[in-house]
Amino acid sequence: MDRFRRAVQGDGGFTLIELLIVIVILGILAAIVAFAVSGIGNKGTAAACQAEKTTLTAAEEANYAKSSTGTAAGTYTDTAGLVTAGLIASGTTGHYYTASITGGGTGYTINPVAGSGCP
């Protein structure tokens, strides 16, 4: 009878079933949030890849324009040469792509860094 009186008065606390139900619900909510957030990192990497490729392309074209004087043709350079020319900041590019010269400076290619995950 004493047990019944405590349960009616509200001194009994939560039952094990109630606690398990709350834990299961929290687990389901955590799984939903984890699933929704899982693709954010990939989108960020893709955006960083595209931004770095655009930066290197613009820097190469700026270097070509800067190095052409009068009727002389300009030249392209690699990523280190772009840093030396002051067209890109040191340490801010080359994480995802690198620029390399072709044809003795008459062309350039922008290649993904191995393991960067960029196309």
C-alpha positions in Angstrom: 0.0 0.0 0.0 2.9 2.4 0.7 4.2 1.8 -2.8 0.9 2.7 -4.3 0.7 5.9 -2.2 4.2 7.1 -3.4 3.3 6.4 -7.0 0.0 8.4 -6.7 1.8 11.3 -5.0 4.4 11.5 -7.7 7.5 10.5 -5.7 8.2 7.5 -7.8 10.2 9.3 -10.6 10.5 8.0 -14.2 10.1 4.4 -15.0 12.7 2.5 -17.0 10.4 2.3 -20.0 9.9 6.0 -20.1 13.6 6.6 -20.0 14.2 4.1 -22.8 11.6 5.7 -25.0 13.2 9.2 -24.5 16.7 7.7 -25.3 15.4 6.0 -28.5 13.7 9.3 -29.6 16.9 11.2 -29.0 18.9 8.6 -30.9 16.5 8.9 -33.9 16.8 12.7 -33.9 20.6 12.5 -33.7 20.7 10.1 -36.7 18.5 12.5 -38.7 20.8 15.4 -38.0 23.9 13.4 -38.8 22.5 12.3 -42.1 21.5 15.9 -43.0 24.9 17.3 -42.1 27.0 14.5 -43.8 27.1 16.1 -47.2 28.1 19.6 -46.1 31.8 18.8 -46.1 31.7 17.6 -49.7 30.0 20.7 -50.9 32.6 22.8 -49.2 35.4 21.0 -50.8 33.8 21.3 -54.2 33.4 25.0 -53.8 37.0 25.4 -52.6 38.2 23.4 -55.6 36.3 25.6 -58.0 37.4 28.8 -56.3 41.1 27.9 -56.4 40.8 26.8 -60.1 39.2 30.2 -60.9 41.9 32.1 -59.0 44.7 30.3 -60.8 43.2 30.8 -64.2 42.7 34.5 -63.5 46.3 34.8 -62.2 47.7 33.1 -65.3 45.8 35.4 -67.6 46.9 38.4 -65.5 50.6 37.2 -65.7 50.3 36.8 -69.4 48.9 40.3 -69.8 51.5 41.7 -67.4 54.5 40.0 -69.2 53.5 41.1 -72.7 55.0 44.4 -73.7 54.2 46.1 -77.0 54.0 43.5 -79.7 55.9 40.8 -77.7 53.9 37.8 -76.7 53.4 37.2 -73.0 54.4 34.1 -71.1 52.7 31.9 -68.5 54.3 30.5 -65.4 53.8 27.9 -62.7 52.2 28.3 -59.3 55.5 29.4 -57.7 56.0 32.0 -60.4 52.6 33.4 -59.8 53.5 33.8 -56.1 56.8 35.5 -57.0 54.9 37.8 -59.4 52.6 38.8 -56.6 49.5 37.6 -58.4 48.5 35.1 -55.7 49.3 35.1 -52.0 51.8 32.6 -50.7 50.2 29.6 -48.9 46.7 30.4 -50.1 46.7 28.4 -53.3 48.1 25.1 -54.4 46.0 23.0 -51.9 43.7 21.7 -54.6 45.2 22.7 -57.9 48.6 23.7 -59.3 49.4 25.6 -62.4 52.2 24.3 -64.6 53.6 25.8 -67.8 53.6 24.0 -71.2 55.4 24.8 -74.4 58.2 26.9 -72.9 55.8 29.4 -71.4 53.4 29.6 -74.3 50.6 27.8 -72.5 49.5 26.5 -69.1 47.6 23.7 -67.5 45.8 23.6 -64.2 46.0 20.2 -62.6 44.4 18.8 -59.5 46.7 18.0 -56.6 46.9 14.2 -55.9 44.6 13.2 -53.1 42.7 16.6 -53.1 39.5 15.0 -54.4 39.1 17.7 -57.1 38.3 16.7 -60.6 
